[in-house]
Protein backbone atom coordinates (compact mmCIF):
# COMPACT_ATOMS: atom_id res chain seq x y z
CA UNK A 1 0.00 0.00 0.00
CA UNK A 2 2.79 2.39 0.92
CA UNK A 3 4.60 1.63 -2.33
CA UNK A 4 1.42 2.44 -4.25
CA UNK A 5 1.09 5.82 -2.54
CA UNK A 6 4.73 6.63 -3.18
CA UNK A 7 4.34 5.66 -6.85
CA UNK A 8 1.27 7.88 -7.30
CA UNK A 9 3.00 10.79 -5.56
CA UNK A 10 6.04 10.35 -7.79
CA UNK A 11 3.89 10.35 -10.91
CA UNK A 12 2.10 13.53 -9.83
CA UNK A 13 5.46 15.17 -9.15
CA UNK A 14 6.83 14.13 -12.54
CA UNK A 15 3.73 15.45 -14.32
CA UNK A 16 4.01 18.75 -12.47
CA UNK A 17 7.69 19.04 -13.34
CA UNK A 18 6.93 18.20 -16.95
CA UNK A 19 4.20 20.81 -17.12
CA UNK A 20 6.49 23.49 -15.66
CA UNK A 21 9.22 22.48 -18.12
CA UNK A 22 6.85 22.72 -21.05
CA UNK A 23 5.66 26.14 -19.88
CA UNK A 24 9.29 27.25 -19.70
CA UNK A 25 10.05 25.88 -23.17
CA UNK A 26 6.94 27.47 -24.68
CA UNK A 27 7.70 30.77 -22.99
CA UNK A 28 11.16 30.78 -24.51
CA UNK A 29 9.86 29.81 -27.95
CA UNK A 30 7.25 32.57 -28.03
CA UNK A 31 3.47 32.75 -27.57
CA UNK A 32 2.85 31.32 -31.02
CA UNK A 33 4.02 27.94 -29.68
CA UNK A 34 1.84 28.06 -26.56
CA UNK A 35 -1.51 26.32 -27.23
CA UNK A 36 -3.33 28.39 -24.62
CA UNK A 37 -2.26 31.69 -26.16
CA UNK A 38 -4.69 33.38 -28.62
CA UNK A 39 -4.24 33.33 -32.37
CA UNK A 40 -1.87 35.98 -33.69
CA UNK A 41 -2.59 36.54 -37.38
CA UNK A 42 0.79 38.21 -37.90
CA UNK A 43 2.79 35.31 -36.41
CA UNK A 44 4.45 32.86 -38.78
CA UNK A 45 2.25 29.75 -39.14
CA UNK A 46 3.33 26.63 -37.26
CA UNK A 47 1.88 23.30 -36.13
CA UNK A 48 -0.45 25.05 -33.66
CA UNK A 49 -1.87 27.62 -36.09
CA UNK A 50 -4.66 25.37 -37.35
CA UNK A 51 -5.70 24.54 -33.79
CA UNK A 52 -5.76 28.19 -32.76
CA UNK A 53 -7.68 29.17 -35.89
CA UNK A 54 -10.26 26.47 -35.19
CA UNK A 55 -10.61 27.57 -31.57
CA UNK A 56 -11.20 31.24 -32.37
CA UNK A 57 -13.56 30.28 -35.23
CA UNK A 58 -15.99 28.86 -32.71
CA UNK A 59 -16.15 32.05 -30.65
CA UNK A 60 -18.02 34.81 -32.52
CA UNK A 61 -16.90 37.70 -30.31
CA UNK A 62 -13.30 36.56 -30.23
CA UNK A 63 -13.31 36.01 -33.99
CA UNK A 64 -14.38 39.58 -34.68
CA UNK A 65 -11.84 40.82 -32.15
CA UNK A 66 -9.01 39.01 -33.93
CA UNK A 67 -10.33 40.03 -37.35
CA UNK A 68 -10.19 43.61 -36.12
CA UNK A 69 -6.41 43.31 -35.74
CA UNK A 70 -6.07 42.67 -39.49
CA UNK A 71 -6.35 45.10 -42.43
CA UNK A 72 -9.79 43.67 -43.30
CA UNK A 73 -12.46 46.36 -43.36
CA UNK A 74 -15.76 44.93 -42.25
CA UNK A 75 -19.12 45.55 -40.63
CA UNK A 76 -20.98 43.03 -38.53
CA UNK A 77 -24.02 41.55 -40.26
CA UNK A 78 -27.22 40.67 -38.47
CA UNK A 79 -27.89 36.93 -38.39
CA UNK A 80 -30.22 36.09 -41.24
CA UNK A 81 -32.22 33.21 -42.72
CA UNK A 82 -32.95 33.70 -46.41
CA UNK A 83 -34.39 30.30 -47.30
CA UNK A 84 -34.35 26.59 -46.39
CA UNK A 85 -30.75 25.81 -45.45
CA UNK A 86 -29.68 29.32 -46.41
CA UNK A 87 -28.52 32.18 -44.25
CA UNK A 88 -25.65 33.11 -42.00
CA UNK A 89 -24.61 33.59 -38.40
CA UNK A 90 -21.63 35.55 -37.11
CA UNK A 91 -21.03 37.00 -40.57
CA UNK A 92 -19.41 40.24 -41.68
CA UNK A 93 -19.73 42.48 -44.70
CA UNK A 94 -16.23 42.92 -46.12
CA UNK A 95 -15.55 46.02 -48.21
CA UNK A 96 -11.82 45.41 -48.45
CA UNK A 97 -9.34 42.83 -47.26
CA UNK A 98 -5.69 43.85 -47.19
CA UNK A 99 -6.32 44.32 -50.92
CA UNK A 100 -8.94 46.00 -53.07
CA UNK A 101 -11.68 43.45 -53.82
CA UNK A 102 -14.10 45.62 -55.78
CA UNK A 103 -17.63 44.54 -54.91
CA UNK A 104 -18.10 43.90 -51.19
CA UNK A 105 -18.72 40.36 -49.97
CA UNK A 106 -20.60 38.72 -47.12
CA UNK A 107 -18.51 36.12 -45.29
CA UNK A 108 -18.71 34.27 -42.03
CA UNK A 109 -16.19 35.72 -39.61
CA UNK A 110 -14.18 32.51 -39.65
CA UNK A 111 -13.94 32.59 -43.46
CA UNK A 112 -12.89 36.25 -43.42
CA UNK A 113 -10.21 35.44 -40.85
CA UNK A 114 -8.88 32.66 -43.10
CA UNK A 115 -8.78 35.11 -46.01
CA UNK A 116 -6.71 37.53 -43.93
CA UNK A 117 -4.21 34.84 -43.00
CA UNK A 118 -4.00 33.47 -46.56
CA UNK A 119 -3.28 36.92 -47.98
CA UNK A 120 -0.60 37.71 -45.41
CA UNK A 121 1.25 34.41 -45.32
CA UNK A 122 0.68 32.96 -48.79
CA UNK A 123 -0.64 35.39 -51.41
CA UNK A 124 1.66 38.39 -51.02
CA UNK A 125 4.87 36.42 -50.34
CA UNK A 126 4.17 34.30 -53.44
CA UNK A 127 3.54 37.41 -55.57
CA UNK A 128 6.87 38.95 -54.55
CA UNK A 129 8.68 35.67 -55.09
CA UNK A 130 7.29 35.00 -58.57
CA UNK A 131 6.87 38.54 -59.93
CA UNK A 132 8.72 40.97 -57.67
CA UNK A 133 5.42 42.80 -57.24
CA UNK A 134 2.51 42.87 -54.82
CA UNK A 135 -1.14 42.00 -55.43
CA UNK A 136 -3.26 45.15 -55.34
CA UNK A 137 -6.63 43.76 -56.40
CA UNK A 138 -8.49 40.45 -56.22
CA UNK A 139 -11.07 39.66 -58.90
CA UNK A 140 -13.82 37.36 -57.70
CA UNK A 141 -17.22 35.80 -58.43
CA UNK A 142 -18.76 36.58 -55.05
CA UNK A 143 -19.38 34.83 -51.78
CA UNK A 144 -22.84 34.43 -50.25
CA UNK A 145 -25.47 32.82 -52.47
CA UNK A 146 -28.50 30.76 -51.49
CA UNK A 147 -27.90 27.84 -53.83
CA UNK A 148 -27.04 24.16 -54.03
CA UNK A 149 -23.69 22.69 -55.02
CA UNK A 150 -23.18 23.32 -58.76
CA UNK A 151 -26.69 24.80 -58.81
CA UNK A 152 -28.21 21.32 -59.06
CA UNK A 153 -31.71 20.94 -57.71
CA UNK A 154 -31.00 17.58 -56.03
CA UNK A 155 -27.63 18.54 -54.54
CA UNK A 156 -26.86 19.62 -50.99
CA UNK A 157 -26.55 23.26 -50.10
CA UNK A 158 -23.29 24.90 -51.10
CA UNK A 159 -20.97 26.46 -48.53
CA UNK A 160 -21.86 29.69 -50.31
CA UNK A 161 -25.35 29.32 -48.84
CA UNK A 162 -23.95 29.95 -45.37
CA UNK A 163 -21.45 32.68 -46.35
CA UNK A 164 -18.57 30.30 -45.69
CA UNK A 165 -17.13 30.39 -49.23
CA UNK A 166 -15.51 32.81 -51.65
CA UNK A 167 -14.71 32.24 -55.34
CA UNK A 168 -11.51 33.97 -56.47
CA UNK A 169 -11.00 34.40 -60.22
CA UNK A 170 -7.84 36.44 -60.63
CA UNK A 171 -5.35 39.01 -59.40
CA UNK A 172 -4.00 42.38 -60.46
CA UNK A 173 -0.37 43.12 -59.62
CA UNK A 174 1.15 46.44 -58.65
CA UNK A 175 2.91 46.60 -62.03
CA UNK A 176 -0.40 46.24 -63.88
CA UNK A 177 -0.16 42.58 -64.82
CA UNK A 178 -3.30 40.42 -64.62
CA UNK A 179 -3.20 36.80 -63.45
CA UNK A 180 -6.38 34.81 -64.14
CA UNK A 181 -7.24 31.28 -63.10
CA UNK A 182 -9.10 30.51 -66.33
CA UNK A 183 -6.18 31.54 -68.54
CA UNK A 184 -3.10 30.84 -66.47
CA UNK A 185 -3.76 27.77 -64.32
CA UNK A 186 -2.06 25.28 -66.66
CA UNK A 187 0.65 27.68 -67.75
CA UNK A 188 4.28 26.64 -67.34
CA UNK A 189 5.15 30.30 -66.86
CA UNK A 190 5.40 31.90 -63.38
CA UNK A 191 1.67 32.71 -63.43
CA UNK A 192 0.75 29.03 -63.35
CA UNK A 193 3.17 28.20 -60.56
CA UNK A 194 1.92 31.23 -58.62
CA UNK A 195 -1.72 30.13 -58.81
CA UNK A 196 -0.96 26.56 -57.79
CA UNK A 197 1.07 27.83 -54.85
CA UNK A 198 -1.91 29.92 -53.76
CA UNK A 199 -4.14 26.84 -53.91
CA UNK A 200 -1.74 24.71 -51.88
CA UNK A 201 -1.14 27.46 -49.34
CA UNK A 202 -4.85 28.11 -48.89
CA UNK A 203 -5.24 24.57 -47.59
CA UNK A 204 -3.44 25.66 -44.42
CA UNK A 205 -6.21 28.09 -43.51
CA UNK A 206 -9.37 26.87 -45.26
CA UNK A 207 -11.24 23.57 -45.07
CA UNK A 208 -12.35 23.25 -48.70
CA UNK A 209 -10.05 24.49 -51.46
CA UNK A 210 -11.10 23.59 -55.01
CA UNK A 211 -9.30 24.51 -58.21
CA UNK A 212 -9.36 23.60 -61.92
CA UNK A 213 -7.62 20.35 -60.90
CA UNK A 214 -10.82 19.32 -59.10
CA UNK A 215 -13.37 19.50 -61.91
CA UNK A 216 -14.60 21.56 -64.85
CA UNK A 217 -16.96 23.56 -62.64
CA UNK A 218 -13.90 25.17 -61.06
CA UNK A 219 -11.96 25.75 -64.27
CA UNK A 220 -12.01 29.53 -63.82
CA UNK A 221 -11.70 30.11 -60.09
CA UNK A 222 -10.40 28.99 -56.72
CA UNK A 223 -13.15 28.03 -54.31
CA UNK A 224 -12.11 28.80 -50.72
CA UNK A 225 -14.37 27.73 -47.88
CA UNK A 226 -14.61 27.01 -44.19
CA UNK A 227 -16.74 23.94 -43.75
CA UNK A 228 -17.23 20.67 -41.93
CA UNK A 229 -14.72 18.59 -43.90
CA UNK A 230 -11.26 18.98 -45.42
CA UNK A 231 -10.65 18.80 -49.17
CA UNK A 232 -7.73 20.35 -51.02
CA UNK A 233 -7.49 19.81 -54.73
C-alpha positions in Angstrom: 0.0 0.0 0.0 2.8 2.4 0.9 4.6 1.6 -2.3 1.4 2.4 -4.2 1.1 5.8 -2.5 4.7 6.6 -3.2 4.3 5.7 -6.9 1.3 7.9 -7.3 3.0 10.8 -5.6 6.0 10.3 -7.8 3.9 10.4 -10.9 2.1 13.5 -9.8 5.5 15.2 -9.2 6.8 14.1 -12.5 3.7 15.4 -14.3 4.0 18.7 -12.5 7.7 19.0 -13.3 6.9 18.2 -17.0 4.2 20.8 -17.1 6.5 23.5 -15.7 9.2 22.5 -18.1 6.8 22.7 -21.1 5.7 26.1 -19.9 9.3 27.3 -19.7 10.1 25.9 -23.2 6.9 27.5 -24.7 7.7 30.8 -23.0 11.2 30.8 -24.5 9.9 29.8 -28.0 7.2 32.6 -28.0 3.5 32.8 -27.6 2.8 31.3 -31.0 4.0 27.9 -29.7 1.8 28.1 -26.6 -1.5 26.3 -27.2 -3.3 28.4 -24.6 -2.3 31.7 -26.2 -4.7 33.4 -28.6 -4.2 33.3 -32.4 -1.9 36.0 -33.7 -2.6 36.5 -37.4 0.8 38.2 -37.9 2.8 35.3 -36.4 4.5 32.9 -38.8 2.3 29.8 -39.1 3.3 26.6 -37.3 1.9 23.3 -36.1 -0.5 25.1 -33.7 -1.9 27.6 -36.1 -4.7 25.4 -37.4 -5.7 24.5 -33.8 -5.8 28.2 -32.8 -7.7 29.2 -35.9 -10.3 26.5 -35.2 -10.6 27.6 -31.6 -11.2 31.2 -32.4 -13.6 30.3 -35.2 -16.0 28.9 -32.7 -16.1 32.1 -30.7 -18.0 34.8 -32.5 -16.9 37.7 -30.3 -13.3 36.6 -30.2 -13.3 36.0 -34.0 -14.4 39.6 -34.7 -11.8 40.8 -32.1 -9.0 39.0 -33.9 -10.3 40.0 -37.3 -10.2 43.6 -36.1 -6.4 43.3 -35.7 -6.1 42.7 -39.5 -6.4 45.1 -42.4 -9.8 43.7 -43.3 -12.5 46.4 -43.4 -15.8 44.9 -42.2 -19.1 45.5 -40.6 -21.0 43.0 -38.5 -24.0 41.6 -40.3 -27.2 40.7 -38.5 -27.9 36.9 -38.4 -30.2 36.1 -41.2 -32.2 33.2 -42.7 -33.0 33.7 -46.4 -34.4 30.3 -47.3 -34.4 26.6 -46.4 -30.8 25.8 -45.5 -29.7 29.3 -46.4 -28.5 32.2 -44.2 -25.6 33.1 -42.0 -24.6 33.6 -38.4 -21.6 35.5 -37.1 -21.0 37.0 -40.6 -19.4 40.2 -41.7 -19.7 42.5 -44.7 -16.2 42.9 -46.1 -15.6 46.0 -48.2 -11.8 45.4 -48.4 -9.3 42.8 -47.3 -5.7 43.9 -47.2 -6.3 44.3 -50.9 -8.9 46.0 -53.1 -11.7 43.5 -53.8 -14.1 45.6 -55.8 -17.6 44.5 -54.9 -18.1 43.9 -51.2 -18.7 40.4 -50.0 -20.6 38.7 -47.1 -18.5 36.1 -45.3 -18.7 34.3 -42.0 -16.2 35.7 -39.6 -14.2 32.5 -39.7 -13.9 32.6 -43.5 -12.9 36.3 -43.4 -10.2 35.4 -40.9 -8.9 32.7 -43.1 -8.8 35.1 -46.0 -6.7 37.5 -43.9 -4.2 34.8 -43.0 -4.0 33.5 -46.6 -3.3 36.9 -48.0 -0.6 37.7 -45.4 1.3 34.4 -45.3 0.7 33.0 -48.8 -0.6 35.4 -51.4 1.7 38.4 -51.0 4.9 36.4 -50.3 4.2 34.3 -53.4 3.5 37.4 -55.6 6.9 39.0 -54.6 8.7 35.7 -55.1 7.3 35.0 -58.6 6.9 38.5 -59.9 8.7 41.0 -57.7 5.4 42.8 -57.2 2.5 42.9 -54.8 -1.1 42.0 -55.4 -3.3 45.1 -55.3 -6.6 43.8 -56.4 -8.5 40.4 -56.2 -11.1 39.7 -58.9 -13.8 37.4 -57.7 -17.2 35.8 -58.4 -18.8 36.6 -55.1 -19.4 34.8 -51.8 -22.8 34.4 -50.2 -25.5 32.8 -52.5 -28.5 30.8 -51.5 -27.9 27.8 -53.8 -27.0 24.2 -54.0 -23.7 22.7 -55.0 -23.2 23.3 -58.8 -26.7 24.8 -58.8 -28.2 21.3 -59.1 -31.7 20.9 -57.7 -31.0 17.6 -56.0 -27.6 18.5 -54.5 -26.9 19.6 -51.0 -26.5 23.3 -50.1 -23.3 24.9 -51.1 -21.0 26.5 -48.5 -21.9 29.7 -50.3 -25.4 29.3 -48.8 -23.9 30.0 -45.4 -21.5 32.7 -46.3 -18.6 30.3 -45.7 -17.1 30.4 -49.2 -15.5 32.8 -51.7 -14.7 32.2 -55.3 -11.5 34.0 -56.5 -11.0 34.4 -60.2 -7.8 36.4 -60.6 -5.4 39.0 -59.4 -4.0 42.4 -60.5 -0.4 43.1 -59.6 1.2 46.4 -58.7 2.9 46.6 -62.0 -0.4 46.2 -63.9 -0.2 42.6 -64.8 -3.3 40.4 -64.6 -3.2 36.8 -63.5 -6.4 34.8 -64.1 -7.2 31.3 -63.1 -9.1 30.5 -66.3 -6.2 31.5 -68.5 -3.1 30.8 -66.5 -3.8 27.8 -64.3 -2.1 25.3 -66.7 0.6 27.7 -67.7 4.3 26.6 -67.3 5.2 30.3 -66.9 5.4 31.9 -63.4 1.7 32.7 -63.4 0.8 29.0 -63.3 3.2 28.2 -60.6 1.9 31.2 -58.6 -1.7 30.1 -58.8 -1.0 26.6 -57.8 1.1 27.8 -54.8 -1.9 29.9 -53.8 -4.1 26.8 -53.9 -1.7 24.7 -51.9 -1.1 27.5 -49.3 -4.8 28.1 -48.9 -5.2 24.6 -47.6 -3.4 25.7 -44.4 -6.2 28.1 -43.5 -9.4 26.9 -45.3 -11.2 23.6 -45.1 -12.3 23.2 -48.7 -10.1 24.5 -51.5 -11.1 23.6 -55.0 -9.3 24.5 -58.2 -9.4 23.6 -61.9 -7.6 20.4 -60.9 -10.8 19.3 -59.1 -13.4 19.5 -61.9 -14.6 21.6 -64.9 -17.0 23.6 -62.6 -13.9 25.2 -61.1 -12.0 25.8 -64.3 -12.0 29.5 -63.8 -11.7 30.1 -60.1 -10.4 29.0 -56.7 -13.1 28.0 -54.3 -12.1 28.8 -50.7 -14.4 27.7 -47.9 -14.6 27.0 -44.2 -16.7 23.9 -43.7 -17.2 20.7 -41.9 -14.7 18.6 -43.9 -11.3 19.0 -45.4 -10.6 18.8 -49.2 -7.7 20.3 -51.0 -7.5 19.8 -54.7 
